[in-house]
């Protein structure tokens, strides 16, 4: 009888925490951006603003690639650890080859996944 009561209590706690049947609030546009493009970024060392800007940049690069702009990005990261301190240096080079085409876009939606601290951005072409 006592083990049945404990089992019922644990089941109640799990249900209250949302473990069973929890539905993600992840927007549909992340997997189905339509004519637009989606970019994301996890936690950024310089804060939320830079995290959002990186996600927008990635989404724009994907959108440009859909319209014939060839984009290649090279990023070099160097990390040093000394006396329990980490020093990180990052250098990024973006090369673009444009075929007489301008691609303009605006941000249609931004979603922040708080569990993973990941920002998702949906950009759409301006026609």
DAFENQUI-V909307 format. One line per field, one symbol per residue. phi: phi as a letter, one per 40 degrees, with the letter a starting at -180 (. if undefined). A space follows every 50 residues. Layout:
phi: ???
//
This chain:
phi: .ccccccccccccccccgccgcbccccccccbcgccabbaacdbcchcdc ccccccdcccccccccbgccbbbbbbbbbbbafgbbbbbbbbbbbbbbbf bbbbabccabbbcccbfbbbbbbbccb
//
